[in-house]
Structures are given as structure tokens and as C-alpha cells.
Amino acid sequence: MVCGWAATASADGVGSVNIVGYAWGGAGFEFSPTTSLSVTALGYIGNDVYNAPYQVSLWDTSGDQLASALVSTNTPWSGQGYFQAISSLTLDAGDTYYLGAVRPDNGLWLGNAIISSGPDANGTFGVAPQISYLGYATGTNADGTFPAYVSNDPSALLIGADFEFQLSSGSANGPMLASTIPEPSVVGLAGCALAALVSLRRRH
């Protein structure tokens, strides 16, 4: 099994801290497969899943919800996070899709914002080579709705929503790139709690 997103692995050699942020209506990312994929599970990574379940959903560019799953610590652990199996869903190469997550109890996403370049850089992240990451999205999952805001900044990642996939040919041996995301520190959690997404939006 290949993880569709590889942003959950901690790595050595990164001295900066994560910024913690929140988003009403959930948060996730916009992406395009570089080859045809079969999505087999939707998942969530990040510490907030220990506080409450997250609803993870996948959409196409028409706003149609293709799949959804409730992910919690009771969901099977797989590699870097908790993943709920779904009926296999084919994503076509070159098409654009959206993945997002939200806490159904309060309509919020609460997680880490990783910025990989520019003056606000605080870490780096990597994706599986079968995925082109296009930017982050907010307002992605409240009541199953389509993203309200999509960033055009491919250097910022809102950690949370994730998925697993196999290549449509049946192969599952594609490489996954490790992330260089550090573990959040007390300073990062306390000092930047509500500023992350506000500052990200102001730059666009």
C-alpha cells in the first residue's frame, strides 16, 4: 500500500517548529494525480484526532463528493496515521481533486501548518511521486460541502487529511517520500496557535 500523502513522518535535521492553525469548515489540499490511481482508504494524521473524530472527504472539481469516512483512534492504524477503508475509487491522471477533513463536533480543522519556502518557512514536506500537490484548501468539509477557499501556494501544507492508494494497474510498490516535518514544540503550540491561517491568507 502506498500512502497518498507523506507529510506525517517526522525526520531528523529540522530545527524549526510547526505553526498551529485552525480553519472553520475544515481544511485539506488540492491535488492532481500524475498517473491513474485507485484510492482505497481515507485517513487523518495529526494529534487532534486524539481529541475528536474527523470526517475526511474527497471531491472532484464539479463539487461532487466522491467518498467520505469518519476517522478516529478506533480506525485502523496504517503507516503514518489512521485510515478507514473505502470502496476502491479511481482518480484519473491530470484531473484535479480536493481532500479535506473537519471535526463534526465543532466544524473546525485544528492542525499544523507547514510552510516549506519563503520568509515564513518552518519546515518542509514531501508527497508521493504519483501526486502533484497544488495548494491548500479551507472550508473543505463542513456538511460535506465543496472547498470555500483554495490557495495557489504549493509551499504551504495544512496537515490532517490523507489517503492511501494503489496504482490502477494493481501495483502498490511506488516509493513514498519521507517528510522533514519536525514534531511540534510547546513554544510552537503556545505562541502561534491562532495566527497561522490568518497569515497564510493575507499573503494571497
C-alpha positions as CSV (number, residue, x, y, z in Angstrom):
1,M,0.0,0.0,0.0
2,V,1.3,3.4,-0.9
3,C,0.3,6.5,1.2
4,G,-1.1,9.2,-1.0
5,W,0.4,11.8,1.3
6,A,3.7,11.5,3.1
7,A,3.6,14.6,5.3
8,T,3.2,12.7,8.5
9,A,6.7,11.3,9.0
10,S,9.0,13.2,11.3
11,A,12.6,13.5,10.2
12,D,15.9,14.5,11.8
13,G,17.7,17.6,10.9
14,V,14.9,20.2,11.1
15,G,15.3,22.7,13.9
16,S,12.2,24.8,13.4
17,V,8.7,24.2,14.8
18,N,5.3,23.7,13.3
19,I,2.8,26.5,13.3
20,V,-0.5,25.5,14.7
21,G,-3.6,26.9,13.0
22,Y,-7.4,26.4,12.7
23,A,-10.0,26.7,9.9
24,W,-13.7,26.9,10.1
25,G,-15.4,24.3,7.9
26,G,-12.3,22.1,7.7
27,A,-9.1,22.1,5.8
28,G,-7.2,20.0,3.3
29,F,-5.5,20.3,-0.1
30,E,-5.9,20.4,-3.9
31,F,-4.0,17.8,-5.9
32,S,-3.7,16.1,-9.3
33,P,-2.6,12.5,-9.8
34,T,0.3,12.1,-12.3
35,T,-1.0,8.6,-13.1
36,S,-4.3,6.8,-12.7
37,L,-4.8,5.9,-9.0
38,S,-7.2,3.7,-7.1
39,V,-8.0,5.3,-3.7
40,T,-8.5,2.5,-1.1
41,A,-8.7,4.4,2.2
42,L,-9.3,7.9,3.6
43,G,-7.3,8.9,6.7
44,Y,-6.3,11.6,9.2
45,I,-2.9,12.4,10.7
46,G,-2.2,14.8,13.5
47,N,-2.6,15.0,17.2
48,D,-6.1,16.5,17.2
49,V,-7.6,13.2,16.1
50,Y,-7.0,12.0,19.7
51,N,-9.5,14.7,20.9
52,A,-12.3,14.0,18.4
53,P,-13.0,12.1,15.2
54,Y,-12.5,13.8,11.8
55,Q,-14.7,13.5,8.8
56,V,-12.5,13.1,5.7
57,S,-13.9,13.6,2.3
58,L,-12.8,13.6,-1.4
59,W,-14.3,15.8,-4.1
60,D,-13.9,16.4,-7.9
61,T,-13.8,19.8,-9.5
62,S,-17.6,19.8,-10.0
63,G,-18.0,19.8,-6.2
64,D,-19.3,16.2,-6.2
65,Q,-18.3,14.3,-3.1
66,L,-16.7,11.1,-4.3
67,A,-16.1,9.5,-0.9
68,S,-16.2,10.2,2.8
69,A,-15.2,8.4,6.0
70,L,-15.2,9.1,9.7
71,V,-11.7,8.6,11.1
72,S,-10.8,8.3,14.8
73,T,-8.4,6.5,17.0
74,N,-10.7,3.5,16.7
75,T,-10.0,3.4,13.0
76,P,-7.2,1.0,11.9
77,W,-3.7,2.5,12.1
78,S,-1.7,2.3,8.9
79,G,1.8,3.5,8.5
80,Q,1.6,7.2,9.5
81,G,-2.0,7.7,10.6
82,Y,-5.5,6.3,11.0
83,F,-7.2,5.2,7.8
84,Q,-10.7,3.9,7.1
85,A,-11.0,1.6,4.1
86,I,-13.5,2.7,1.4
87,S,-14.7,1.1,-1.8
88,S,-11.9,1.5,-4.4
89,L,-12.3,4.8,-6.3
90,T,-10.3,5.6,-9.4
91,L,-8.8,9.0,-9.9
92,D,-7.8,10.0,-13.4
93,A,-4.3,11.3,-14.2
94,G,-4.3,15.1,-14.9
95,D,-7.7,15.7,-13.2
96,T,-7.9,17.9,-10.1
97,Y,-9.3,16.7,-6.8
98,Y,-9.8,18.0,-3.3
99,L,-9.3,16.2,0.0
100,G,-10.4,17.8,3.3
101,A,-11.1,17.0,7.0
102,V,-13.2,18.5,9.7
103,R,-14.3,17.8,13.3
104,P,-18.0,17.2,13.1
105,D,-18.5,18.3,16.7
106,N,-17.5,21.9,16.1
107,G,-17.0,22.4,12.3
108,L,-13.3,23.1,12.8
109,W,-10.0,21.8,11.5
110,L,-7.2,22.2,14.0
111,G,-3.7,21.1,13.0
112,N,-0.2,22.1,11.9
113,A,0.6,24.5,9.1
114,I,3.9,23.6,7.4
115,I,5.5,26.3,5.1
116,S,8.4,24.9,3.1
117,S,9.7,28.1,1.5
118,G,9.8,31.9,1.8
119,P,10.4,34.1,4.8
120,D,7.9,32.2,7.0
121,A,9.3,28.7,6.2
122,N,9.2,26.4,9.3
123,G,9.7,23.0,7.7
124,T,9.4,21.0,4.6
125,F,7.2,18.3,3.3
126,G,7.1,15.7,0.6
127,V,4.5,13.9,-1.4
128,A,4.3,10.6,-3.2
129,P,5.6,11.0,-6.8
130,Q,2.2,9.9,-8.1
131,I,0.7,13.1,-6.7
132,S,1.1,16.7,-7.7
133,Y,0.2,18.9,-4.7
134,L,-1.4,22.2,-5.9
135,G,-2.1,24.1,-2.7
136,Y,-4.1,24.1,0.5
137,A,-7.9,24.4,0.8
138,T,-10.1,25.6,3.7
139,G,-13.8,25.3,4.3
140,T,-13.5,21.9,2.7
141,N,-15.7,19.5,4.7
142,A,-18.5,21.2,6.7
143,D,-21.7,19.3,6.0
144,G,-19.9,17.6,3.1
145,T,-19.6,20.9,1.1
146,F,-17.0,21.8,-1.6
147,P,-13.9,23.9,-0.6
148,A,-14.8,27.6,0.0
149,Y,-11.2,28.8,-0.4
150,V,-8.3,27.3,-2.4
151,S,-4.8,28.7,-2.1
152,N,-2.4,28.9,-5.1
153,D,0.6,28.4,-2.8
154,P,2.1,25.0,-3.2
155,S,4.6,25.6,-0.4
156,A,2.1,25.5,2.4
157,L,0.5,22.4,3.8
158,L,-2.3,22.1,6.3
159,I,-1.7,18.7,7.9
160,G,-4.6,16.4,8.5
161,A,-6.5,14.8,5.6
162,D,-4.7,12.0,3.9
163,F,-5.5,8.9,1.8
164,E,-4.0,5.6,0.7
165,F,-3.9,4.4,-2.9
166,Q,-2.8,1.7,-5.3
167,L,-1.8,2.3,-8.9
168,S,-4.7,1.3,-11.1
169,S,-2.6,-1.3,-12.8
170,G,-2.6,-3.2,-9.4
171,S,0.9,-2.3,-8.5
172,A,1.5,-1.0,-5.0
173,N,5.2,-0.6,-5.0
174,G,5.6,3.1,-5.8
175,P,8.0,4.9,-3.5
176,M,6.8,7.3,-0.8
177,L,8.9,10.4,0.0
178,A,9.7,11.0,3.7
179,S,8.8,14.3,5.1
180,T,11.2,16.6,7.1
181,I,8.4,17.8,9.4
182,P,9.5,18.2,13.0
183,E,7.4,17.3,16.0
184,P,5.5,20.4,17.3
185,S,7.1,22.0,20.4
186,V,5.5,23.7,23.4
187,V,6.7,27.0,22.1
188,G,5.2,26.5,18.7
189,L,1.9,25.3,20.0
190,A,1.5,28.2,22.5
191,G,3.0,31.0,20.5
192,C,1.4,30.6,17.1
193,A,-1.9,28.9,17.9
194,L,-4.4,31.1,16.1
195,A,-2.2,33.1,13.7
196,A,-1.2,30.5,11.1
197,L,-4.1,30.6,8.6
198,V,-4.7,34.3,9.0
199,S,-1.1,35.0,8.0
200,L,-1.3,32.5,5.1
201,R,-4.4,34.1,3.7
202,R,-3.1,37.6,3.9
203,R,-0.2,36.6,1.6
204,H,-2.6,35.6,-1.2
